[in-house]
């Protein structure tokens, strides 16, 4: 089975243990939601899956291959990354910034092909950023920048996509739009992991959910199996009201009243 997989990984940052023997899977064709309180280790896990942090123990595999044996170009072309709140320091136009997503597919000094240009344009259409293409990226609002960075990740056309809080700074319309994009990516065969704080979006869009707490997996499985009041109380000190709108399962977090 095609999947991105972490097997019993241990990660420390500056000698501080962050992840303690974590096992996760991102199957092709599914959206896996990664949730947990602040400081649970979610962003660290994403970076470990990308090979951006050294492992103290365990391993990461991509479609059965040990990740450490893959070249940097191979990694970059097979896993796209939309980081959380990524700063933009260079005065690039938005279309050039999105075009950086094609770098893993380019040989040195090779110009963008028609296929590259199509991938860039399609990514901008999907993220509703075409009208920003001539803007200097450093002038964008936080929400605009988040959509542009997602466009850059989509332009890679990788079989796996890791997105760290991609809806955090977006208005409600664009939150739903981004989640629809991620769902369509999974429907087209990509394996998607998305870090979320909005539990209602996690319930609505994710095929599977992982709760990370204190660097350990508290629970994993389908949304209905994972987003129980017991798990929500343990992880977040909350409970939830649940209902359906047509075929859509909805969830509203509420506080406990003892």
N, C-alpha and C positions, 0 to 999 in steps of 0.2 A: 504493500500500500504506500502511495506517495504521501509523505508527510515530513514536516519539520519537527524534530523531537529532541527534548532535553531529557537526559537519563541521569538522575541522581546528582544533579549539578550543585556544586558548592562554590560560592563567590564571596570574596572579601574585598573591601575597598579601604585602603590605608590601614590594613590589619584589623578592620572592623568587620566581623561576619555579617553578611547581608542575606544570603540565600543558604539554606541548610538542607541539602539533599532533595532538590526539587525535581519532580517528574512532570512534564507537560508534553502535549502533542498538538500540532496544528495540521489537521488532515487537509489534503487538497479538496476543494469544493465546499468548505465550511467556514463559517465565521465563529471564531473562538473569542469570547469576551473575557478580558482579564480585569477583575475588580478587586478592591481591597482598600482599607483605610490609608491615609497618608503615611508614608514611611514603611509600607508593607514589603517593598522590594519590587514593585511592578516594573518601573523603568529599568532597574538593574537587570531584571529577567529579560526584558526586551533586548537590552544591549548585550547580554550574554549570548542570547540566541543569534545575534548578528556577528558574534566573534569580536566585539569591541571591548570586551573585558576578559581577562584570563580566568580560567577555571581552576579552583583549588582541587576539585575532584569531579568525577563524572565526565560526560561527554555530550556533545550536540551532534546530531546526524541530520542530513538532508537527503531525503529519498534513499536512505540506507547507507549513505556515504558519510564517513567521519568528516565533520566540518573543517577540522584543522588540516586535512589533506587537500582541500580545495584551494585554488588560486584566488587571489583577491578579485580578479576580474570575474571569475566564475561565481564567487559569492555575490558580488554586486549585481550581476545580471540575473541571478536566480532569486534573490530576496531584496525587495524594495522596502524602504524605510521612510516613514513620515514622522520625524521627531517631534517631541512636545516643545512648543514655544520656541522653535528654532530661530535664533537671531540671524539677520541678514546684514552683513557688514560691507558688502561691495555694492557700488552703484550700478548694478546690472538692470537692464530692462526685464520685465517679467517673462517675456518669451524666451530670453536667453537663460534666465534662471530655471525655467521649466525644462529647457533643452539640456541642462546638465544631467537630467535623468537618462539621456542617451549615451553618456560617456562609456558605460561598461560594454557597449556594443560597437564602439568605434576603434579602429586602428589608429596609431599615431599619425597625425597630420591629415587624417581623412575627413572630408567635409560631410555634413549631414546629407543623407540620401533622401529621396522622396518618401521612403518608408519611415525614416526618422522624423521628417517634418509632419507626416500624417499622425504619428504617435503623439507628438507634441501638441498638435492642434486638437486631436481627439481628447487628450487629457485636459486641455483648457476648456473645451466644450462641456465635458462631464462635470467639471468643478465650478462652472459659471464664472470663469476668469478671463474669457476671451477679450472682454472690454478693457481689461487691465494690461493687455500685452505690451503696450508701449510705455507703461508707467515704470518709473524707477522703483525697484523693489524696496529700497529703504524708506520710501514715502508711504508704504501701505499701512493700513490699520492692522491690528492684531488678527481680526477675523479674516481680512483679505489675505494676509500673509499665510495664515493656516491653510486656506484653500489653495494658494499657490504652491505651498510645500507639498500638499497632497497631490496636486497636479504633477509636480516633479517626480514624485514616487510612482504615480500611474504611468508616466511616460516611459519608465523602465520596461514596462510590459513583462514584469517578472511573474513567475508562477506562485510566488509567495509575497505577501504584503504585511508588514508590521507597522501599525499606526498607534502612536502614543498620545492619547487624549486628543484626537483630531477634531472634536466638536467643542472643546473647552471654551473657546472664545467666540463661538458663532451664535448668531441669532437663531430663533426656533426654526425658521424656514431652511436655513443652510445646515442646521444640525440634521434635520430629516433628510435633506438632499445628500449630505455626506454619507449617512448611514445607508441610504438607498444605493449609493455608488458602491459601497463596500459589499452590500448584499448581492449586487449584480456581479461584482468581481468574483465572488464565491460561486454564484450560479454559472459563471463562465468557466469554472474549474480551478480558480486560484484558492490557495489556503490563506486565510486572513486571520490575524490576531489583532485585536483592538483593545486598548486600555480605555476604560470608561469609568466615570463616576456617576453618571446618570443611570440608575438602576432600571428605570422604565424603558430606556433605549436598549439596555442589555436584555431585558425580558422580551422586548418586541422583535429585536433583530438577530440575536445571536443563536446559533445552533447549539453551542455548548458554552458553558461559563466556568471559569476557574476563580475561586476566591483565594487570594493570597493574604496571609496574615503572619506577621513577624517572620517573614522569610520562609514560610512553610505553606503548603497547599492545604487549606482548611477543607475545601470541598471542590469537586469537579463533576460535571455531567450536564444534563439538559437544564434549561432555565427553571423549569418547574421543580426539578429535583434539588437544585442548588439554592435557589432564592427562597428558602423556607424561613419562617420566623426565627427558628432556633439558630440557623446560620447567620441571619442578619443581625440578631441580637449579639451573637458572639463576635462578629467582625466589626459591626458599626454601632452597636447599642441602639438599634432601631427595630421596628417591625414594619409591616406593610399591609395596605389595603389592596385587594385584587379584584378586577372585574374584566369583562370582555366588551369590546366594541366591534360587533360583527364577529369576524374570525380572529381579531387581534387581541392578544392577551396584554392587559395593562396592569401597571403596578405603581402605587403611590407610597413612598416611604413616610412613616409617621413615627413619632416618639413613643416610647413605652410609658404607660401610666400605671404604676404599681399600686 
